[in-house]
Amino acid sequence: MSTIVLLAVTGLGLSALYFLIASGLSLVFGLADVLNFAHGWFLTVGAYAAYWATPKVGFAGGVAAGVLAGAVVAALVELVMIRPLYQRTIAQVLVTVGLSLAGVALFQALFSPDARAFPSPKWTQQVVDLLGARVPVKSLLLIAGAVVVLAALLAFLRWTRYGLIIRAGVENREMVTALGIDVRKAFTLVFAIGGAAAGLAGALSGVYFESVTPTGGASLLIFAFIVVVIGGMGSITGSAVAAVAVGLLQQFVNYYGSAGAGDVCAVALLAIVLLARRQTRQA
Amino acid sequence: MTYLRRYWPIGAVAVLAFLPYAGISVPGVFDGPLNSPGTLQLLALCLLFGGLATGYDLLFGRTGLLSFGHALFVALGAYGADVLIGKAGLPLAVAAPAAILLGTTVAAAVGAIALRVTGIAFAMVTLAFAQVGAILAARDAWGLTGGDEGLALDVSGLPSGLVGVVNTYKLYWVSLAYLVIVMIVVRRTVSSPTGRVLAGLRDDERRVGVLGLNPYAFKLFAFVLAGALAAAGGVVHLLLVQGADPKIAGSELTLSLLVMVVLGGPGTRYGPLLGGVLYTYLDYRLTHVAGGLPGPLKQPLFVLGVVFILAVYFFPGGIAQLRLTALRRAVG
């Protein structure tokens, strides 16, 4: 029983990371039709910003720095790189591919390719008793972070004017444009929000893995892609549900099966969902 | 003049085939003379990636399919032949076709599922499938792949003419032969009626559907053919580097192929070949000469990534298009 609780909590911790990356990816994809390959790099930017700031301004300040760095970098990328290629979807994907390659290499040059120990505070490394299992605090921290972001995103999309524009834009971009609303402002906003969530994921991934590496974002990105496709492009709640499914499946199968089997199962789940789904949204 | 236009590729292949006999030094471009094993090895890798990029372009430039899973089929060719030679003790002449068949079969299965979605979702799904290959390779699945260290090729299963540094020139010929085969297959395919349907799919898929053709079947054909070419390239890569390691299964390989194609010129006859040769050469040379460069310029991927981004903005047609425009400007 205690093993199951432990696996569930650590699996949900992983789900939380996936959700934080997938939410931004999914919104950007739903609205702008851009498969943002550089999204994993936003996470890396956030992770290194938190790594750099934490010893100076404390853990909370470090997390804030990660979120801010992710948001600023994402907004800049949208303004400088994505926007000039308006309506050239494939070219937009290509520049994010180039950015993801160059960005990782940049961090490898600046910080060396090796992992650096993340200066996480003592309390995040402790364990607490939950239903008879000793679960790590850092997993609970991740889950809490993801729940807060999920609630904030849903509230923002539901009750604000920009949220309304984004929801309508995900449904039908042409219609929103025809109504005289500049969707491109919403693009920048969505990139910034996604970047902030990725930056938060970066800071928290530093706590979770106890280290930061230049390639950490790219390896998480692939599972975020899987989550986005399973959850349905552009749907935040879909991403949340899919993230929980993928994270739990991966953790349980990796524990009870052989190492790596959980990762393979996540992809198998994707194949099953695609085969079972009659009609997918045409991209 | 028309003869020259028509037959120059044969001349070019003849010149390339005779390179191992040319003891010329090209200072600054290659470290040793052209017939030294090190230079031939680099040239062979350049030709191999020229061929791999041309095969990938069958999907990206010719059919408009943005696949992020091409590395899976290269890895199946390399690891498949490696395991069949090393663990099953098969001779190369049996292992190589079997590995290519394996890659082709998996390409058919993956394509059949991934092509149920289109566009960007297709890219994501192919990436996810390729990731399975990368995970299996890196985690030493079934004790076959050797994990992170990779799997050295058991040379006792090879014909003795393909083993050892003194025989590098024969491996160079193998690469050249691979490139020629890929060029012929792709050329034949795109100039056939099927190729015209593929171009139609790239330009407007609905129109092909309206004509009463089944877009799914044609896309699957392109996917499977490209998968077979990739698996064959994987076998050549195995012979060239005498082993297989997880890098060949990783998404970075697919991204590199994409960069090669875009740099060279997607959908052109020689663009992907040029892009593949240039990228491989730069990737190798920048690592060797970059020691003295400051900061991020030391990283070949940083330089190549930036060049790639600039290429997308400023010459979307790639090198091939650039050459044509320059020619037209010079003529007109």
Interface residues (C-beta under 8 A of the other chain):
Chain A: F29 D33 V34 L35 M81 P84 L85 T89 I90 A91 V93 L94 V95 V97 G98 L99 S100 L101 A102 G103 V104 A105 L106 Q108 A109 L110 A218 I222 F225 I226 V228 V229 M233 A259 G260 D263 V264 V267 L270 A271 L274 L275 T280 R281 Q282 A283
Chain B: L66 I113 A114 R116 V117 T118 G119 I120 A121 F122 A123 M124 V125 L127 A128 F129 Q131 V132 I135 L136 A138 R139 A141 S251 E252 L255 L258 V259 V262 G295 P296 K298 Q299 P300 L301 F302 L304 G305 V306 F308 I309 V312 Y313 P316
